[in-house]
Amino acid sequence: MMATKTFRCPARHGYAVEVSPFVPQRLACAASQYYGITGSGSLFVLDQTETGMVLVRSWEWGDGLFDVAWSEANEHVLVAGGGDGSLQLWDSANQHAPLRVAKEHRQEVYSVDWSQTRGENLIVSGSWDRSVKVWDQDLSRSLTTLQGHEGVVYSTVWSPHIPGCIASASGDGTLRVWDVKAAACRLAVPAHKAEILSCDWCKYDQNLVATGSVDCSVCVWDLRNVRQPVSQLLGHTYAIRRVKFSPFSQTVLASCSYDFTVRFWDFGGSRPLLDTVEHHSEFVCGLDFNLHIPHQVVDCSWDETVKIYSPACLTAAARSAAS
């Protein structure tokens, strides 16, 4: 039986989780009241203990919160994206109100990410207003606005390899790769014939990006040849809300879905589906790997819970890769 730690957040429906890049036991969760359709939002900072999770700090926001990202430069700072079109900068050490609020997007901010490449300290946001914006670490004003998507921008992720490079996924069915310095789209991939809700970069190969779609498939793309995906992973029965590459294996990734499950895949093997975890009773929206604790996974769901667990299939996949 897989050991699972659970945090309950009554009347708050989880949209995103992210493990701290600095503190191994710490994570943040962005959640919304009334499934994010109306009402307020909450941002939770949680620490895992031997037996469960404890609340370190929480903040309320006047609109739903849909995504969260930790600063890659300051262990106390996080950014969240809101239903009111705002990005808020929060300080877990001492602030009762956000350090700064930036409101340039005209509609919901559905995605935020903090650059991981050395020497860069930038934030990217994606919005229902179809734009991608790049911000400095203080959210003083947007540095660049990237236009080109013809649908809602659901996902924006910095390349962990190439400075000033962003991938974005949209309701228009395309995956786009952007050069921030030139403020230009370098590649537009018609990746799915349905909305794409998530994308993520491989941590080991700068050319690999995964997409997760309303068509129930995860596709892995080699950006050097996008005529067809390197791998198409089938098994989910409803829309895929988020995809995440493992920080410990080049070919392992996870996906969570509106079918209430989290699935683990190894697209390098003949049987890519490693396992299906069914421990939620609602849409699973947030998903992350713990960078510090190998094979530990965090997720959150509309069932008002955050869960931490270590699927046996990841340990087994690591063992078989090593042998």
N, C-alpha and C positions, 0 to 999 in steps of 0.2 A: 504494500500500500504506500503510495507517494505521500510523504509528509508535506502538509500545506499550512502556511500561516495566513490568517485572514484578518483583515481590518474592515469593520462595518461602518459605513457612512450613511445613516438613515436619511431618506428623502433627498439624497444626492446621487446622481447617476454618472458613473465614471466614464470619462471620454479619453483620458491620456494618462500614462504613467512614464516617469523617467527616473532611472537610478542616478544618484550623484556621481559625477566623474572624480570626486575627491574622497567622499566618505563611503566606505563599502556597505555600511548598513543603512544608508539613508536614501529615501526616494521621495518624489513629489507626485501628486495626483491632481489633475484638473477635473472638476466635476460640475454638473449642472442640475438645477432643480427642474422638475417636470420634463425630464428627458431632453432638456435643452430647447424645448419649443417655446417656453415662456419662463418667467421667473429669474432668480438670481443664480450665481455661481459660487463655487468654493474652491480654494486652493489649499491642499493639505501637504504638509511636510511630515513624513513618517520615518521612524527608526525601527528596524527589526531587532528583536531581542531573541533570546534562546527559545522562547515559547510562542512569540507572536509579533505584533507590531504596536508601537505606542505613538500617539500623536505628539509631535514636537511643537507644531505651530499650525494655525489655520487662519485663512483670511476669507472674508466674504466680498463678492463683487456684485454690482447691480444687475449684471446680465450673465448669461451662461458663459462658462469657460470651456474651451474646446481643445486646447493643447498647452503643453508646458515644456520648457527646456531649461536646463541648468546652464549657468555661465561656465565657460571653459577656463576662466581666468580667476574667478572669485568664488570660493566654496559656499558663500552665503547667498549668492544672488541667483534669481531665476526670472524668466520671462514667461508670461502667459498671454494667450490670444482669446479675445472675447467676442460675444455675439453682438456687441455694440460697435464693432469695427476697431476696437482699441487693442493695443499691446500695453501690458503693464509690467514694470520692472519691480520686483519684490526683493526684500532683504530679510532672510530668515533669522538674522541675529537680533534685530531690535525694532524693526519698523511695524507700526500698526496700520499704516497706509502705504501705498506703493511709493517707491522712490521717484518714479516718473510714469506718466501715462502719455502715450502717443496715439493720436487718433487721426490718421490720414485715410485709412481704408473706408470706403463708403458702405460696406456690408460686413457680415461676419468674418472674423479672422479664424480660419480653421486649422492653420498650421504655423508653428514657429520652430526655428532651429538655430542653434548657436554654432558658429564655425569652429572646427576642431584643428584646422591646420595652423602650424606654428607661425607666429607673427601676425596672424589675422585675429581680430576680435570683433566679429560682425554677427548680426542677427538677420535672419531672413524670415519673411512672413508671406503666407498665401491666403487669399481671401475669396469670398463669394463674388466680389466685384471683378473677378477674372484677372486681377493683377498680382504680381509678385513684387515685394518691396525689400530692399536691403537697408539696414540701419546700423549706425555705430553702437558701441556698447552702452551708451548712455540714453539711447532712444531720443536724442535731441531733435533729429529730423531724419527723414529717409534720405539716403544717399543716392539711390537709384530706384526707378520703377520700371519693371520689366513687363512689357505688354506683348500679347500674341495669342494667349489662350482664348478660345472662343466659348469656354464654359467655366464653371466654378473651379477655382484652384483648391484642391483638397489637401495636397501634400507638397512640401518644399524641404529639400534636404541638401546640405552642403556636402560636397565631395570631401572625404577624409584624406584624399591624396593630392588633389590639384587645387592650389589657391585660387580663390575667386571663381569657383565653378559650382553651379547649383543644378540639381535635378528637380523637376516639378511634374506633378501628375494632376490631371484635370477631368472634369465631367465631359470634356470634348473628345475623350478617348485617346488623347496623346500624352506621351512622355516627352518632355522637353529638357534639353541641356543648355544652360545659359553661361555666357562669359560676362561676369559682372563688370569688369573693367571697360569692356567695349559696349556694355548694356545691350548685348545682342544674343539672340537665340542661335546656337551653333548646330543644333540637331533637333528635329521634331519627328518623333517615331509614332506612327499610327498603331499603338501597341495593342489596343483592344477595340472591339466594336461596341463597347459599353463604357460607362463612366469608370474612371480609375480613381480609387479612393486613397491609394497609398503607393509610395515608392521608397526604395532604400538602396544605398550603395554597398557593394561588397567591401569588407574591411581589408581584403587581401589583394584584390585585383581592381585597378582603377577603371577598367573597362566594363565591369559587370554591374548592372542595376536590375533590381527586381521590381515588378509592378503587381499590385493586387486590385482586382476589378469586381464590379457588380456582376460580371459574367461568371463568377465563382472560380476563376482561375488565377493562379500566380504564374507570371511569366518571368524568366530570367533572360536578360538581353546583354549581348556583347555589342557595345557601342561602335565597334569597328565594322560590324556587319549586321544591320538591323532588319534584313529582309525577313528573317524569321527568328523566333526566340531560341536560345540555347536549350532551354527546357520549359515545358509547360506542365504545371503541377495541378492535377485535378483531384477533387475529393470533397471540397466544401460544397454545401447545398444552398447557401445564400451568399450575399455579397461579402467580399473580403474587405474588412475595415482597415487592417494595418498589416504590413509585412516588415520583418526585421531580420537582417543577416546576423548570424552568430559572430561574436568577436573572437571566437576560438577555433573556427573551422571555415575554410574558404567556401565549402559547398553546402553548409548547413544553414537553414533559415527557418523562421517561424512565421505563422500567419494566424490572425484571429478574425472572427467572422460574426455576421448576424445570425449564423446557424448555432450560436451559443458555444462554439468549440474553439480551441486553439490547436493548430496542427503543426507538427515538426517534420521537416523535409531534409533529405540529403540528395540534391539533384545530381551528385556525382555517382550515385549508385543505380543499380538496375531496378530496385524497388524504392522509389524516392520517399514515399510516405513512411516516416519512422514511427509516428504515434499520433493519436488524437486524444486530446485532453478535454473531457466533458465535466467541468465542475462549476459551470455557471447556469443560471436559469433565465438569462436575458442576453441581449446583444453584448458581445465582447468587443470593446472599442480600443482599449489601451494595451500596449505590449512592449516589453523591453527585456533585454538580457542584462544581467549584472556583469559589468566589465571586470570587477574585482574578484568575484566568486564564480569560478568556472561552472557552467551548466545551470546556474540559477536564473530563473525567469520570474518576471513580475507582470501581472496583468490586472485590468480593471474592467468592470462590466456595468451595464445599466441595472443589474440586480443589487446595486448599492454596496458592492464589496470590492476590495483590493486583495489580491492573492499573491503569495510568494511560494515558489516550489522549485524542485529540481527534478525534471523528468528523467527517468532511468534511461530512456532512449538516447539522450545526449551523451551520457557517460559511456554507453555501449558503443555509440558511433565514434567517440574519441578513441576508445580502446581498439576498435577494428581499424581505424585509420593509422594508429601507431604500430599495429602488428604487421 
